[in-house]
Amino acid sequence: MGMETTRAEEITSWRSGTGSGRPPTKGSGGGLDTALTRSGYGSVATQHSRSRSSETTGPTTLRSRRASGRPVTPPEFTGACGSIDAMPQQMTGPAGRAPWLPIVFVLAAAGCAAALGWTYWAFVRTTRGQFADESALRQAALLAPETKGAFLSFLDTLPTISLILTAAAILLVAVLRRRYPAAIVATGVIAASNLTTQLLKNVVLDRPDRGVETLSFNSLPSGHTTLAASTAAAVLLIVAPRWRPFAAAMGGAYSVLAGAATYVNLWHRPADVVAALLVVGGWTLLAGPVILRTDGQGSTRRAAGAGWGSSRRWLVLCWTLGVGGLVLSALVYLTVRADLPFPAPDAGRPLFFWWGLLWITGVGFVLAAATGSLLAAARLTGRALA
């Protein structure tokens, strides 16, 4: 007991500079290792032994960690502060989560619902809106009679084309790639979108008489546009992550073309087409977090050599066409509204027609760009929504 006290006093006096100036030497009474161990620093010999043990077992540990898919942690970076394996979780939250993505998806879907409500109120419930919508349809009949034959043929085959292509894509994903959750979610988007359209058009919404010469029954949203856009959205959800930017651009173009066909062929007014696009966009955005959670590996995997299909230029193109279309449609609408309170629909300038076409183009590509950008953001983070 006395010897241990003496050795501790020597260490204290040596550290404070009041001793002989020589570090205490190891002796039978315990020495520096004993004092450091009792002071909480641990034995030098013990630390050296642990280091040697890590070097000996290092290759085996690395092989086992690589085989299990866990990140490799060098031995020298583990200790009192913990393994560096915990650092990503400390910086980004629980493993496998990107907390902001579900919120943005839901907010974007809510924006689609709000835009749908505004479209119905502005162009069905008001006299001025009904007049503008009906005038666009009349100008389409006057402006493009020679294109109606081609558009009619395309429109007649549209349901068959959409269902065949989408069924083939879903079958490929479900059977060959065994991504059953993705196939179920994509099928659910198609079913929910088309069911919502039929309920809104035939049960929920009506078309009041505002003195505008038009059809007496409600036609908003468009069923043909809903079918085409929902199948394009399903393909966007089930394709491999590296192809989603390209799929978003092609799906947006296909949806816009289908909507324009129903418009030019006089089957639906512009507001009907836009409402259908918003219905599909809302359900697709709600399905985004679901597919990223249930199909996390297939939805966030970073593939080597992604190629041209994953280029962000596709999304930039969608944003450019979408925002540009919305801005131009607003300018055209304000221009035609400035002429007269109720300008003649068959006037020399078919501005109502171009307003409707630009509006459809803008909404279709903005929805494609927004959905594609959010799914691309999930791929860049490399995290599923657990």
N, C-alpha and C positions, 0 to 999 in steps of 0.2 A: 504493500500500500504506500509506503513511504517513498519507494523508488519510483512508482508511477507519478506521484505528486511532484517529485524532483524533476522528472523528465518533462512534465507539462509546464513547470516553471521555466525550464531552460528554453522551451519553444517560445513561450510568451515573451521572455526577455530578449530572445534573438530577433523576433518579429518587431519588437518595439525599439530595438537598437540600444538597449541598456546592457546587453550581455557582452560576451567576449568577442563578438563579431564573427564567431564560427558557427555554422549550422550544427545542430545537435546530431550526433552520430547514432547509428542503430546499436542497440544493446539488448541485453537479456530482459530489461525492464519494459520493452515494448517499442520505444523509439518513435521515429517520425510517423511510420505507418499506423501505429496504434493511436497516436494523438490525432492524426488526420481522420482516421476511421471514426473516433469518438466525436470529433467536431463536425461530422456529416459529409466529409469529402470522399470517404471510401478509401480502401487500401490501394496503393499504387500497384502492388503485385496483383491484386484482384482485378483491377482495371486492365492490366496488361494481359492477364489470363483470359478475360472476356474478349479482348481484341483478337488474341490468337485463336480463340474458339470461333469467332465470327469468320476469320480468314479460312479456318479449316472447313467449316460447314457452308461457306459462302456459295460454291458452285452448286451443291445440292439444293440449297434454298432457292437459288436463282432458277434452276430447272423446274422445281416444283411450282414456283410462282408463275413462271411463264406458261407451264402446262395448264394451270388453272385459270389463266387469263388475268391474274392480278398484276397490278403495276409493280415494277421492280424497284426496291428501295435499297440503296447502298448501305452497308452496315455503319459507315461513319456518320450517317445522317440520322441515326436513331439514338435516343438517350433520354435524358431527363425531360426534354421538351416534347417527346413523343415522336412517332414516325412521321415522315413527310407524307405518308398515305393520307393522313388526316387533313393536310393543308388545303386541297381543293374543296373539301367539304366545309372547312372553316371559312373559305372565301366565297363560295357559291351556294352554300346551303346544303341540305341533305343530298346525298348522292342521287344522280339521275333526275334532278328536277331543274326546270327552267321556269321559275315562279311567275314571270310576267307574261308568258305566252298564252295560257288559258284565259287570262283577263282580257288580253287584246282580242283574241278570237271572239269571246262573248260580246265585248263592246262593239266589234265590227258587225256581228250578227244583229245586235240591237239597232245599230245604225241602218241596216237593211230593212228591219221592221218599221222603223220610223220613216224611212224614205218611201216605203210602200204605202203607209198610211197617208203621207203627204200627197203622193201621186193620186191616190183615190180621191182624196178631198179636193185637190186642185183641179183635176181634169174630169171628174165625174159629178161631184156635188155642186160645182159652180157653173154659172152660165158661160162665163168667158172661157173657162177651161174646156167645157164641152164643145164650144164653137171652134176653138183652136184644134182640138183633137179631130173633130169631124172634118174641118177644112183641110187638114193634112191628108186625110183619107181621100177626099174628093180630088185634091190636086194630084195624088198618086194615080188616080184613074185617068186624069187628063194628060199627065206627063209621060207615063211609061206604059202605054197600052201594048207596045210591041214586045215588051219583056215579059208580059204576063204568062205567055205560053210556057217559056222555059222555067220560070219560077213556079208555075203550077205543077209541072212535072216533078220538079225537085221537091215541092211541098208534099205531093202525094206519096213519094217514096221515103220521105224523111223519117217517119216512125219506124219503118222496117229497117232502114239503114242504121239508125241510132241503136235500136235494140240488138241487132245482130252484132255490131261492132263492140258494144259494151258487154254483151253476154260472152263473147269470145275473150275479151280482156279479163273479165272477172273469173271465167273458167280457167284461164291460163294461170292467174295468180293463185287461185284457191287450190287447184289440183297439182300443178307442176311445182310451184314455189311454196306450197303449204302455208300460205298466209291467209288462213281462214278468217281471222278477225277483220282484216282489211276488206275481204270480199263481202263480209256481212255488213260492214259500215257503208261501203259503196252502194250496195243494194238498198240499204235503209234510206240513203239520201235520195235515190230515185223514187222510192215508194212515198216517202214523206213529202217530197216536193210536189209530185203529181196529185197526191191526195189533198194537200193544202190548196192547190190551185182549184181543184174541183169544188171543194167546200166553200172557198171564198167566192167563186164565180156563181155557183148555183144556190147557195144557202145563205151565206153571211151578208154579202154585199148586194146592193140594188142600185138601179140607175134612175134617179128622179127626173121628172119632166121639167126642163128648164126653158122650154120654148124653142129649142134647137131641133131642126129636122134631122132625125137620126133614128137608129133602131131603138125600140122601146125597152129591150131587155139588156141586162148587164153582160158584158163580154170580157171583163177584167178579172183575172189575168188570162193571158193566152195559153191554151193547153198545148198547142204544137210547140211553141217556144219553150215551155216548161219541160216538155219531153226531151227536146234536143239539148237544152242547157244542162239538164240533170244527168244525162248520159255522159256529156263532156266532163261534168264535175266528178262523176264516178271514176272515169279514167284518170283524172288528175290525182285522185286520192289513192289509187291502187298502183300507179306506176312506181318504178324504182326512184329513189330520191334524186338521183343524178339527172333524171329525165323530166322532173316536175316543172322547171322553168319553160322548157319547150312545150310540154303538155298544157301549161297554163296559156301560152300564146295561141296554140292551135285550138284549144277548147274555147277560148274567148272568140277567136275568129269564126269558129263553127257556130257558136251561139248567136253571134251578131248576124251571120249570114242567114241562119234559120229565122231569126226575128225579122230581118229585112224582107225575107221572102213572104212571110205572112202579111207584112205591111204593104208591100208593093202589089201583092196579089189580092189586096182588098179584103183579106180575111179578118184583120184586126187593126185597130187604131194604134198609134205609137204608145199611148199610155198603157194599153193592154200588154204590149210586148215588154215594156220596161218593168211593169209589175211582175211579170213572169220571171224575168231575170233576177229581180230582187228576192223573190220567193226562193229560187234555187240558190242564190248567193247566201241567204241567211242560213239555210239548212247545211250548206257546204261548210260555212264557217263554224257552225256548231259542231259539225263532225270532225273538224280539225283536231281539237284536243283529244277527242275520243280515239281517233286512229293513231295519234302519236302516243297515246297511253297503252292501247291494246296491241299495237303493232310497232312497238318502240324500235326494235332492231331494224325492221324493214323501212322505217320512216326516217330514222336519223343517222343511219349508217353512212360513213364517208367512203365512197368507192374510189379506188385508185384509177387514174386515167378517165375522169368523168367525161371529158370531151365536150363537143359543141352543145350537146343537149342540156348541160347544166350552166351554160353561159348566162350571166346576169343580163346580157343584152336583150334576151327575150323578155324579161320583166321590164326592163327600161322601155322596150318597144310598146309593151302593153300600157304602161303608165303614160307614155307620150300620146298614144292614140286615144286612151281613155280620157285623160285630162283635157287634151286638145279638143276632142269631140264635145265634151261638156261645156267648155268655154265657148266654142263656136256656136253650139246650139242655143246657149243663153243669149249670145249677141244677136243671132238671127231672130230669136223670139222677141227680144226687146225692140228690134228694128221693126218687125211687122206689127207689133203692138203700138208703136209710135205713129203709125200711119193713120189709123182710124180706130175708134172704139171697137168696131166690128168690121174689119176689112173683108172684102169679097173673097171667098175661097178660090174662085176661078180667075183671079187677076193675072195680069201678064207675068208677074214675078211669083214663081211657085215657092215662096219662102216658107210656107207652112210645111210643105213636103220635105224640104231640106232640113228644117228644124227637127222634124220627127226622125229623119234618118240619122242625123248627127246625134240626137239624144240617145237613140238605141245604141249607136256605136260607142258613145262615151260611157254609158252605164255598163255595157257588156265587157269592155276592156278594163275598166276600173275594177270591177268585181274580180275578173281573172287576175289582174295584177296584185290586188290585195291578198287574195287567197294564196297565190303562188309565192308572194313575198313572205308571208307568215310561215308557210311550210318550208321555204328555203332557210328562214331564220332558225327553225328547229334543227335543220340539218347542219347548219354552221356551228351551232352550240354543241352538236353531237350528243344531245341529251333527250331522253324520252320524258314524258310528263308522268312521273310515277306518283 
